[in-house]
Amino acid sequence: MDGANTSAASLRCQANDIHPIPRTRFQRRAPGQTAPPTVAPRGYDLWNHYEVAWLDMHERPQIAVLELVIPCDSPYTLEMADAQRYFLTLRERCFESHDALEAHVAGELSRCLRAYVLVRATPVRQAIRTTTACGPGTENLDLAPVSVVRGGVQPNLLGLARDADAALASPIHECLTSDLLSVRCPLTDGVDYGTVWFDYTGAPICRRSLLAYVLSFRDSAMLIEQCVEALFGDVLAQCAPTRLAVGARFTRRYGLDINPVRSTHAIAITNIRTVRQ
């Protein structure tokens, strides 16, 4: 497999079905140019992937924003749809940490593209972002020790928190978020990823149970709007808050993102994007 003219098929990454594209396939001269440029360009291609998902060693779902830096002089590059299929294969794989994920992806892509590919994964909860309708006191659920939940949406997982003497705790107002919401589109079977928030007043909801419930959407097929309506209806029915607003910011597909909000009361329309949008 020497030389930049080796066919892409022969460089196929068998384990993950990556099909690199020779850069020579796309090289063109400017109009009127009869000779190659006297100075070879230097630079890179920066790819941002906003919803790379995997499992940790306890099968807890993880998600990160991934940056890829591919040198512009690499013999091969990637095609976008092919890259997306590759990253979807990671969704059910286990890695010890986001560092391990970085090393794995960097090794595979560098081998396939025959150039060093820099990879940086930033867990979404660490990325700078603003979550709609949630103030400074917002708390993220995603560090709770909950493994992936199989078998479809399970409202029975929801429950209320209790204090030390097993009595229900006093009513509170809080906003809880998770970046681990995902659901499959029933029309395309594509995966939609989202950040969901729960702003409620009432008896404290058990955070571990709420995260487990959110993760139970992972293998379900429903439209984004149906997903948020189910989240709202199930929490309202199972936990009986006096006020509840549930919303989700979903990552875009084909240049579009859909961000439903459902509530028991009138709520202002806001449109603040997250880092994943």
Steps between C-alpha positions, in 0.01 A plus 500: 500500500769749402433833334211741504336330203418180686128439462275600789349153501836342577542732798163418644501470879343156530407532870299818460420519130679830434555571130765773462494720188825588317554876503639479145146424388399857580809697404429764235695780346365851500359632167790586269756329723734279298735386775465394862542775765863574578427490875317200642226618735523426869199465723237264628135395488323553834197279556257553790269214599250607766352167603757223523356238737647194671470296821737500795620176660182486714284545187407854595432709187749778431497776242754755385578767247782365284755703304697340218798672341605339170816639332431646158790299356363165616477256206140418592202669661148406616157531347241646739233229483764229528648674805155521659447127454837433661421711806166326541688171546654645816159549664491145638874466572653532846798726575663569836496877451470771239882484479472134398241593240733770365788255470284240327356741243837668438666162443234375259471818297877557487550148370226531238595850379874427521566821692487603864145606589464707817190412700361687801185393685331738744217351709191709438457576870844666496440701186401863539129520431179676599194287563166656415272598789748390765681743723833486686364246750437237235644159585602227259388141557759324289752403770245283682609132496236379254565247222331497163136388524378257233152406391338832416350785700433403862298760699492262797866588564398848619474564873524766768796562727469428870688640799693300760190380689334379179241777498443703187718811497349849502392655168769689310556683172792383286616451142673177401663423165648208311706498182442128448154501343485314170223346296476337156298664224216262399521624139875483431633290793756776557599587857390838636704629797382767741550690823185476711402720796238458772393815686254408774351590836392220730633207699864435402536252217759224549777604265627151442152383402454799270826430316413131466167603349670737254740223394206265435420705188830387344360203305156649430369622166291817515491849363678773697171667587356169626813445708464828690126449545571158652765647732257768615198270540685223684673730750172680565314172554765318703639786713202741517688834512281809546678671209703338225676607182695255286698596193775359281757648265569245228804499275438602143455274202510630142540853635189481721449449871168450684469606863164420664386641836199376698379652828213525745505881475577780256871520428704755306641397163879504502744380235846469652704232326719253681858416401365197312292713265 
